[in-house]
């Protein structure tokens, strides 16, 4: 399975095509609300490469129980078209 990375340009492109999206927030271990010695808070001093990768590469897509099949197909098709255009553009370089 090929990896699909969405950068800021692709996010802008998705928005321009009518797909509401945005990047992930910072990782949970970097959230200032969790800094401190409160025992209810998770350990934020460790190394969390999965969280760091999601922060760097993750993005949100529309997700509601009210999405119709037509809307889901539209979103998927927009992602596929961007992937195809990027592959063709990179092949021509």
N, C-alpha and C positions, 0 to 999 in steps of 0.2 A: 504494500500500500504506500503510495506516494504521500509525503508530508505536504500539507497545505499551510503556508504561512501567510498571514494577513498583516500587512504593515499599514502605516498611516495613510499611504496613497490609496490602498485598496479600500480602506474604511471610507475615505472621502468619495471614492468612486461608487461604493455601495449606496451611500447617502444620495449621491447625484442620481442614481437609478431608482430611488424610491424605497430603499431598504434602510430602515432606521437601525443604526448600530453605533457602538462606541467601544473604546478600549476598556480593559479591566481596570479596576482600582489597584492601588498598591497592595502587595501581599499582606496577609493577616499579621505576619510576624514583624511588619514594619508599621503597623497601625499605632499611632501615638497613644490611643486609648488603652492599649495593652502594656505600655511601659510602666514599670514600677514593681513593687514587691507584693502586690495583692495576691494572695493564694488562689483567688478565683480566676486569675488571668493565666493564659497559656505561657509556656516558656518561649520567649522571643529571642533568646540569646544563641540559639542553635543555627545550624546551616539548613536551609530549606530550598534546595535547588528546584524542586517541582513548583513551588509557589513562585520562585523567581522567574521560572520559564513562563508560567501562566501570566504573570505580570507583564513580561516583555512581549509575549506573542498572543495573548488571549484577547478575545473580543466578544461582545454580546450581539446576539441576533434577536429579532422579535420572538418573544416566547410568552404566549398567553394561551389559555385553554380555548380562546375564542378565534384562534387562527383557522381559517378555512383551508381545505385542501388546495384550492386555487391560489391562495396567498403563499402557502408553503412551497408549492411548485414554482411560483414566481421568484421567491427568495433563492431557492436552490438553483434555478436557471441563471439568475444574476451572478451567483458565485461561480458557476461553471463557465459562464461567458468571460468573466474576468480572468479566471485561470487560463482559459484557452488563449485569450488575447495576450496575457503575460508570457505564456510559453512561446507563442508566435513571435512576439517582440524580442524575447531573449534569443531565439533561434536566428534571428536576422542580425544579431550583433556580431 
